[in-house]
Amino acid sequence: MLRVRTFRKVYLAFLTIIALLVTGVLGFMVLEELTLIDALYMTVITVSTVGFGEVTPLSVEGRIFTIFLIISSITAFAYAVALVTSHIAEGNFVREVRAKNLRKQLTKMNNHVIICGYGRVGKGAALDLEMNHIPHVIIDRNQELEVGFKDKEALFITGDASREEILNMAGIDKARALITCLPSDSDNLYVVLSARELNKDLCVIARASRHDAVSKLKFAGATNVIMPDTVGGNQMAALVTNPDLMEFLDVIRYEGNQGINVKSILAAELSQVFVGKKVKEVNRESISNCQLIGIKTAGGNYIVNPEGDTLLEADTRLFLLGGQAQIEGLERRLQKT
């Protein structure tokens, strides 16, 4: 877990040296009545043992203090070197530098997805997000999973996803969605409760292992609940009953921008000229030759292959099917509007 104890041993080593210098300056000022600059000069040449001449001949008290200062400096420097050496040898230095860089990168994250749990399901979710170039943050207790982590679109946090400070570190206040796919339903439930408390408008997708956990997760605030085993079984059965359809859907699902893809966009975001128009008035050229295969009305109803007289409102979401070049053309159009 990332902690705020960054460079504690290094700080302690520096504080030891600083305390020694302050003691030397105050001692020479009091015992020898030296100015601040002269006292600092005497302290530095004594602590560093360079052997330069004294500013003024020392009194008996001053010589005794100097002996004490030399012995203390040898001990203090040996202690500081031991602290820093052990800190580096234990690997804490490298980890803390990485932690500092991670916190800096996390502050720049915005409109990203948080994945809680990097097991089989979490890795699958991260792979899809990476393929679609969606920035995401992964949280997992197992620090070993971070070794060799090469997802260019993601950041990895070693920690407990159910803890609010970890979720805040992941930028939950600026995230677009959270996917919790921990092995335990109770852990997922706790993550959903924490996430919903920290961000009321967040889209929360939770994994469930048992049927009786689905209602509990939804009651806790999950937007959607997925049972991977059930989904996998349904897909396997569908490959028997509708193999061609499933293969076609897999092409859309896995090839993404490299093949056929489906783009979801609000009518108002595409262009204001679509608002208040009917489906039959939207020609293929106006949507970069993509095929309109369905819409989601402002009331939340889905219409597949809508009829020509269906009215498009500002909150109507269009589902457009197209190839790579067609989707890229649509994205260029979106950037201009």
TATA-V573680 format. One record per residue. N is the residue number from 1. RES is the residue in one small letter. SS is DSSP state (alpha for helix, beta for strand, coil for the rest). NEAR is the number of other C-alpha atoms within 10 Angstrom. Layout:
# TATA-V573680
n->N res->RES ss->SS near->NEAR
n->N res->RES ss->SS near->NEAR
This chain:
# TATA-V573680
n->1 res->m ss->coil near->13
n->2 res->l ss->coil near->18
n->3 res->r ss->coil near->9
n->4 res->v ss->coil near->10
n->5 res->r ss->coil near->8
n->6 res->t ss->coil near->16
n->7 res->f ss->coil near->16
n->8 res->r ss->alpha near->14
n->9 res->k ss->alpha near->20
n->10 res->v ss->alpha near->19
n->11 res->y ss->alpha near->13
n->12 res->l ss->alpha near->15
n->13 res->a ss->alpha near->20
n->14 res->f ss->alpha near->17
n->15 res->l ss->alpha near->13
n->16 res->t ss->alpha near->16
n->17 res->i ss->alpha near->17
n->18 res->i ss->alpha near->12
n->19 res->a ss->alpha near->11
n->20 res->l ss->alpha near->18
n->21 res->l ss->alpha near->20
n->22 res->v ss->alpha near->13
n->23 res->t ss->alpha near->14
n->24 res->g ss->alpha near->26
n->25 res->v ss->alpha near->21
n->26 res->l ss->alpha near->17
n->27 res->g ss->alpha near->20
n->28 res->f ss->alpha near->24
n->29 res->m ss->alpha near->17
n->30 res->v ss->alpha near->13
n->31 res->l ss->alpha near->15
n->32 res->e ss->coil near->16
n->33 res->e ss->coil near->12
n->34 res->l ss->coil near->18
n->35 res->t ss->coil near->13
n->36 res->l ss->alpha near->13
n->37 res->i ss->alpha near->11
n->38 res->d ss->alpha near->17
n->39 res->a ss->alpha near->22
n->40 res->l ss->alpha near->19
n->41 res->y ss->alpha near->18
n->42 res->m ss->alpha near->22
n->43 res->t ss->alpha near->24
n->44 res->v ss->alpha near->15
n->45 res->i ss->alpha near->15
n->46 res->t ss->alpha near->20
n->47 res->v ss->alpha near->23
n->48 res->s ss->alpha near->13
n->49 res->t ss->coil near->12
n->50 res->v ss->coil near->9
n->51 res->g ss->coil near->9
n->52 res->f ss->coil near->10
n->53 res->g ss->coil near->9
n->54 res->e ss->coil near->12
n->55 res->v ss->coil near->11
n->56 res->t ss->coil near->10
n->57 res->p ss->coil near->10
n->58 res->l ss->coil near->15
n->59 res->s ss->coil near->11
n->60 res->v ss->alpha near->10
n->61 res->e ss->alpha near->13
n->62 res->g ss->alpha near->16
n->63 res->r ss->alpha near->13
n->64 res->i ss->alpha near->11
n->65 res->f ss->alpha near->17
n->66 res->t ss->alpha near->20
n->67 res->i ss->alpha near->13
n->68 res->f ss->alpha near->12
n->69 res->l ss->alpha near->20
n->70 res->i ss->alpha near->18
n->71 res->i ss->alpha near->12
n->72 res->s ss->alpha near->14
n->73 res->s ss->alpha near->21
n->74 res->i ss->alpha near->13
n->75 res->t ss->alpha near->11
n->76 res->a ss->alpha near->19
n->77 res->f ss->alpha near->18
n->78 res->a ss->alpha near->12
n->79 res->y ss->alpha near->16
n->80 res->a ss->alpha near->20
n->81 res->v ss->alpha near->14
n->82 res->a ss->alpha near->13
n->83 res->l ss->alpha near->19
n->84 res->v ss->alpha near->20
n->85 res->t ss->alpha near->14
n->86 res->s ss->alpha near->15
n->87 res->h ss->alpha near->17
n->88 res->i ss->alpha near->14
n->89 res->a ss->alpha near->11
n->90 res->e ss->coil near->11
n->91 res->g ss->coil near->10
n->92 res->n ss->alpha near->16
n->93 res->f ss->alpha near->20
n->94 res->v ss->alpha near->13
n->95 res->r ss->alpha near->15
n->96 res->e ss->alpha near->17
n->97 res->v ss->alpha near->12
n->98 res->r ss->alpha near->12
n->99 res->a ss->alpha near->19
n->100 res->k ss->alpha near->15
n->101 res->n ss->alpha near->11
n->102 res->l ss->alpha near->17
n->103 res->r ss->alpha near->15
n->104 res->k ss->alpha near->11
n->105 res->q ss->alpha near->11
n->106 res->l ss->alpha near->18
n->107 res->t ss->coil near->12
n->108 res->k ss->coil near->9
n->109 res->m ss->coil near->19
n->110 res->n ss->coil near->15
n->111 res->n ss->coil near->15
n->112 res->h ss->coil near->21
n->113 res->v ss->beta near->27
n->114 res->i ss->beta near->26
n->115 res->i ss->beta near->27
n->116 res->c ss->beta near->26
n->117 res->g ss->coil near->23
n->118 res->y ss->coil near->23
n->119 res->g ss->coil near->15
n->120 res->r ss->alpha near->11
n->121 res->v ss->alpha near->18
n->122 res->g ss->alpha near->20
n->123 res->k ss->alpha near->15
n->124 res->g ss->alpha near->12
n->125 res->a ss->alpha near->15
n->126 res->a ss->alpha near->24
n->127 res->l ss->alpha near->14
n->128 res->d ss->alpha near->14
n->129 res->l ss->alpha near->18
n->130 res->e ss->alpha near->16
n->131 res->m ss->alpha near->14
n->132 res->n ss->coil near->13
n->133 res->h ss->coil near->12
n->134 res->i ss->coil near->14
n->135 res->p ss->coil near->20
n->136 res->h ss->beta near->26
n->137 res->v ss->beta near->24
n->138 res->i ss->beta near->25
n->139 res->i ss->beta near->25
n->140 res->d ss->beta near->22
n->141 res->r ss->coil near->16
n->142 res->n ss->coil near->15
n->143 res->q ss->alpha near->13
n->144 res->e ss->alpha near->10
n->145 res->l ss->alpha near->13
n->146 res->e ss->alpha near->17
n->147 res->v ss->coil near->8
n->148 res->g ss->coil near->7
n->149 res->f ss->coil near->11
n->150 res->k ss->coil near->10
n->151 res->d ss->coil near->14
n->152 res->k ss->coil near->10
n->153 res->e ss->coil near->17
n->154 res->a ss->beta near->22
n->155 res->l ss->beta near->21
n->156 res->f ss->beta near->22
n->157 res->i ss->beta near->26
n->158 res->t ss->beta near->18
n->159 res->g ss->coil near->21
n->160 res->d ss->coil near->20
n->161 res->a ss->coil near->29
n->162 res->s ss->coil near->20
n->163 res->r ss->coil near->13
n->164 res->e ss->alpha near->16
n->165 res->e ss->alpha near->13
n->166 res->i ss->alpha near->19
n->167 res->l ss->alpha near->24
n->168 res->n ss->alpha near->15
n->169 res->m ss->alpha near->16
n->170 res->a ss->coil near->28
n->171 res->g ss->coil near->21
n->172 res->i ss->coil near->25
n->173 res->d ss->coil near->17
n->174 res->k ss->coil near->17
n->175 res->a ss->coil near->21
n->176 res->r ss->coil near->18
n->177 res->a ss->beta near->21
n->178 res->l ss->beta near->27
n->179 res->i ss->beta near->26
n->180 res->t ss->beta near->32
n->181 res->c ss->coil near->28
n->182 res->l ss->coil near->25
n->183 res->p ss->coil near->16
n->184 res->s ss->coil near->12
n->185 res->d ss->alpha near->21
n->186 res->s ss->alpha near->14
n->187 res->d ss->alpha near->16
n->188 res->n ss->alpha near->26
n->189 res->l ss->alpha near->26
n->190 res->y ss->alpha near->17
n->191 res->v ss->alpha near->29
n->192 res->v ss->alpha near->27
n->193 res->l ss->alpha near->18
n->194 res->s ss->alpha near->18
n->195 res->a ss->alpha near->29
n->196 res->r ss->alpha near->20
n->197 res->e ss->alpha near->14
n->198 res->l ss->alpha near->15
n->199 res->n ss->coil near->16
n->200 res->k ss->coil near->11
n->201 res->d ss->coil near->13
n->202 res->l ss->coil near->21
n->203 res->c ss->beta near->19
n->204 res->v ss->beta near->26
n->205 res->i ss->beta near->22
n->206 res->a ss->beta near->26
n->207 res->r ss->beta near->25
n->208 res->a ss->coil near->27
n->209 res->s ss->coil near->17
n->210 res->r ss->coil near->12
n->211 res->h ss->coil near->10
n->212 res->d ss->alpha near->10
n->213 res->a ss->alpha near->18
n->214 res->v ss->alpha near->21
n->215 res->s ss->alpha near->12
n->216 res->k ss->alpha near->16
n->217 res->l ss->alpha near->26
n->218 res->k ss->alpha near->17
n->219 res->f ss->alpha near->13
n->220 res->a ss->alpha near->18
n->221 res->g ss->coil near->21
n->222 res->a ss->coil near->27
n->223 res->t ss->coil near->17
n->224 res->n ss->beta near->14
n->225 res->v ss->beta near->19
n->226 res->i ss->beta near->14
n->227 res->m ss->coil near->16
n->228 res->p ss->alpha near->14
n->229 res->d ss->alpha near->12
n->230 res->t ss->alpha near->14
n->231 res->v ss->alpha near->11
n->232 res->g ss->alpha near->11
n->233 res->g ss->alpha near->11
n->234 res->n ss->alpha near->11
n->235 res->q ss->alpha near->15
n->236 res->m ss->alpha near->13
n->237 res->a ss->alpha near->12
n->238 res->a ss->alpha near->14
n->239 res->l ss->alpha near->14
n->240 res->v ss->alpha near->10
n->241 res->t ss->alpha near->11
n->242 res->n ss->coil near->11
n->243 res->p ss->alpha near->14
n->244 res->d ss->alpha near->12
n->245 res->l ss->alpha near->12
n->246 res->m ss->alpha near->17
n->247 res->e ss->alpha near->12
n->248 res->f ss->alpha near->11
n->249 res->l ss->alpha near->14
n->250 res->d ss->alpha near->13
n->251 res->v ss->alpha near->15
n->252 res->i ss->alpha near->19
n->253 res->r ss->alpha near->16
n->254 res->y ss->alpha near->14
n->255 res->e ss->alpha near->15
n->256 res->g ss->alpha near->18
n->257 res->n ss->alpha near->18
n->258 res->q ss->alpha near->13
n->259 res->g ss->coil near->15
n->260 res->i ss->coil near->21
n->261 res->n ss->beta near->22
n->262 res->v ss->beta near->20
n->263 res->k ss->beta near->16
n->264 res->s ss->beta near->14
n->265 res->i ss->beta near->16
n->266 res->l ss->beta near->19
n->267 res->a ss->alpha near->21
n->268 res->a ss->alpha near->18
n->269 res->e ss->alpha near->15
n->270 res->l ss->alpha near->22
n->271 res->s ss->coil near->16
n->272 res->q ss->alpha near->13
n->273 res->v ss->alpha near->10
n->274 res->f ss->alpha near->21
n->275 res->v ss->coil near->18
n->276 res->g ss->coil near->14
n->277 res->k ss->coil near->16
n->278 res->k ss->beta near->16
n->279 res->v ss->alpha near->18
n->280 res->k ss->alpha near->12
n->281 res->e ss->alpha near->13
n->282 res->v ss->coil near->15
n->283 res->n ss->coil near->13
n->284 res->r ss->alpha near->11
n->285 res->e ss->alpha near->9
n->286 res->s ss->alpha near->14
n->287 res->i ss->alpha near->21
n->288 res->s ss->coil near->19
n->289 res->n ss->coil near->18
n->290 res->c ss->coil near->23
n->291 res->q ss->beta near->19
n->292 res->l ss->beta near->21
n->293 res->i ss->beta near->14
n->294 res->g ss->beta near->18
n->295 res->i ss->beta near->25
n->296 res->k ss->beta near->19
n->297 res->t ss->coil near->18
n->298 res->a ss->coil near->13
n->299 res->g ss->coil near->8
n->300 res->g ss->coil near->11
n->301 res->n ss->coil near->10
n->302 res->y ss->beta near->15
n->303 res->i ss->beta near->14
n->304 res->v ss->beta near->12
n->305 res->n ss->coil near->13
n->306 res->p ss->coil near->17
n->307 res->e ss->coil near->12
n->308 res->g ss->coil near->11
n->309 res->d ss->coil near->11
n->310 res->t ss->coil near->16
n->311 res->l ss->beta near->17
n->312 res->l ss->coil near->23
n->313 res->e ss->coil near->18
n->314 res->a ss->coil near->17
n->315 res->d ss->coil near->17
n->316 res->t ss->coil near->22
n->317 res->r ss->beta near->22
n->318 res->l ss->beta near->22
n->319 res->f ss->beta near->19
n->320 res->l ss->beta near->22
n->321 res->l ss->beta near->20
n->322 res->g ss->beta near->23
n->323 res->g ss->coil near->19
n->324 res->q ss->alpha near->16
n->325 res->a ss->alpha near->16
n->326 res->q ss->alpha near->19
n->327 res->i ss->alpha near->23
n->328 res->e ss->alpha near->14
n->329 res->g ss->alpha near->17
n->330 res->l ss->alpha near->20
n->331 res->e ss->alpha near->15
n->332 res->r ss->alpha near->12
n->333 res->r ss->alpha near->15
n->334 res->l ss->alpha near->14
n->335 res->q ss->alpha near->10
n->336 res->k ss->alpha near->8
n->337 res->t ss->coil near->10
